[in-house]
């Protein structure tokens, strides 16, 4: 993808003191909004992650401080080939009422 961003979570102590779990959830919501915005603008977007996120070399490249962690890469670009639509199940087939 022509645009590659690395999402970094700052889970160490911060001011104001916001719990790490709340910061993590907020980061996930922000990433989802980036993906939705890219798709709304006609771009293709997706996430990649894996063992590279824990790489010491990546940490050095990003100059990560203690308490900062690379979470995923956000990839945004043009859609080269659209996937064929797939049949999706109806919600009634996997949900129930209480």
N, C-alpha and C positions, 0 to 999 in steps of 0.2 A: 504494500500500500504506500502511496506517496506521502501520507501523513501517519506518523507513528508517535504516539504519546505514551509515556510510562506513568501509570498511576502509582503514587507513593503515599503510603499511610504513615502518618506521624503518630505513633502509639506511645511514645515516651511522655514524660511530664510536660504539660503545656499550661500557659496562662491565657484565658481563664481555665480553670480546672474542669474540663469536660471529659467524662469517662471515655476510655479507649473504645468500648463497645459502641457508644453513641457516635463517635467519630468514624468508626468502621461502617456502620449502617448508613451514615450520611454520605460517605464516600461512594458506597454502592449506588445510592440514589443519584448522586451527581454523575457517575459513569453512565447509568441508564439514561439519564437526560441527554448526555452527549450523544449516545447512540441513537436515541429517538430523534434528536435534532438533525443529525447527519442523514438519517433515512428520510426525514421530512423534506430535506433539501435535495433529495434525489441521489445521494451518495450511498455506497455500500459501507457498512461499518461492522466491526466485530471485535472480539477480545481474544487475546492469546496469553497464555501463561505457562506454567510448568516449572521445571527445575531451574531454568535460567533465572527466575526471579530471586533465587537464593544464592546466585553466583557472586563470589567475592569480586570478580572483575566488573560485573554490572554495578555492584555497590560502589566501587571506586570510580567508574565512569560517571555515575550519577552524583557522586560525592555525598552519599548517604551518611547522615549523622547517626549516632547511637539513638535507637528508638524509632528510626525510620526504616520502612520496609517496602521494597518494590512489590506491588500486588499483581499487576497485569499490564499488558500493552493494549492500547486502544488503537485499532487500525482503521483508517478512513481513506476511501478512494472511490474510483469509479467501478461500477459493476460491469465486468467483462462479459459474463454469460449468466443469464437468469436461470435458476433451477426450475424445473417443471413443478407446477402446483401439485401438492399431495393431498390425498383425501384425509380429512381430519374427522375424528369421532365427534358425535353430537354430545354436548355436555350431559344430557340425560343418561348416557351410557356409562358414565363413571362418577356421577354425583348422586346424592340422595338428600332427602329432607328429614329433619328431626321432628 
